[in-house]
Amino acid sequence: MRGFVSHLESTFDGSTLPARTVQTVHGGKPLLVRYDLEAVRRTASRAALRDRAAEMWRYHELLPLDDVAQRVTLGETMTPLLPCPRLGRELGVNQLYIKDESRLPTGSFKARGMAMAVSMAKQLGVTEVAAPTAGNAGGALAAYAARAGMGCTVLMPEDTPRVNQLEAVWHGARAFLVDGLIDECGALVRAGAEQFGWFDMSTLREPYRIEGKKTMGFELAEQFDWQLPAAIFYPTGGGTGLIAMWKAFAELGAIGWLDSPRLPQMFSCQSSGCPTLALAFEQGVDHGVAVPAPHTLASGLRVPKALGDFLILAAVRASGGHALAADEERLRDWMRRATELEGIALCPEAAACLGCVDHARRAGMFDPEQPVVVFNTGAMQKYVEVLDVELPRLDKRAVDWDAVRGVRATRSN
Ligand SMILES: *Cc1c(COP(=O)(O)O)cnc(C)c1O
């Protein structure tokens, strides 16, 4: 059985590398998977989707696995696209949607990338995987490695959120805290890969996590009935998801599945605690701008140097979007506001997107009458350090009912 992958393409110099063999990077830059899109156009159809399960594998003609039956899966369900009228009114946006990725296995959209990358690693005969992580990637990799029966090593900075540390351990990974930043953890993973033959699953150091995250773009197109929204606000760390969605839209266009040629404005959203891409966008340069001591509650956005920064910035510019950074001091407020107004368990990374929507709307960067999508990339419940609030006490023998009826423990206003 053979899928439609034709080759891998180097983003370093455009050269072609063979697929169906273990590949990492070329000239230090990421590889992109290329398909025989003419053959996909002849073979695949939107109508055929109707008979397929509501999971990310339903788009398998545009995915790299040769035999989808061999996938490593924990049930990567299609995620809901939730209209948010109350939050939209507060932001001055008429049709605001949140695509809720917190429903995926391990509670974040890292599952899409890792399900695909681990499936491909298995197809290629890999038995040991490893990655650095400062958040959800390590737990997702550990879970899929366990599912595939592979060995897994995860190295993380000491300030990685507690739940992310624990999930890696509970899924059986050899997990360690390192007294250094994520890039230093990455260097140790590469050293281990050289010595022990681990396969390096770091962001964009293998070509298939992008292919898994492309399914966000496919789902969005299908959920909007093959007319894409006007603007997408995406919380950007390594940028895999943004690069992937832009690639997904190009592929859908090439096989004739989009009913309108208009593509969304892509907004790359960071926090003011780590605004590497927002600065690059402002300065008109192609690579992220280094910032001293990057810090943010949104652990998924604390990426000091993204390997694919030039790909992110190129997509944002080509789309007529912007790279923005939300005020770090307000992340917790945005998170609370969305969570209490709409009942969606919003992660701090998505809260950064809301700050950017607010800024972009005031600055007139997009049309507030058109559909706008914000990605909720992870589950609020994983961020116990951020959530921590003291609940008021109730004395069961002398209940102060006025207090019970007046107090809302988590309200900000
Ligand atoms: C990893 C992560 C991000 C950033 O994703 P990239 O595709 O690497 O930019 C955003 N939000 C959450 C919750 C994450 O875990």
The ligand as an ORCA input file, in Angstrom:
! r2SCAN-3c Opt
* xyz 0 1
  C       2.970     23.958     21.905
  C       1.837     24.826     22.192
  C       1.601     25.993     21.452
  C       2.510     26.455     20.347
  O       2.372     25.614     19.235
  P       3.303     25.682     17.967
  O       2.542     25.014     16.882
  O       4.564     24.986     18.309
  O       3.556     27.115     17.653
  C       0.459     26.728     21.741
  N      -0.400     26.362     22.717
  C      -0.200     25.257     23.456
  C      -1.187     24.915     24.530
  C       0.916     24.438     23.217
  O       1.105     23.333     23.956
*
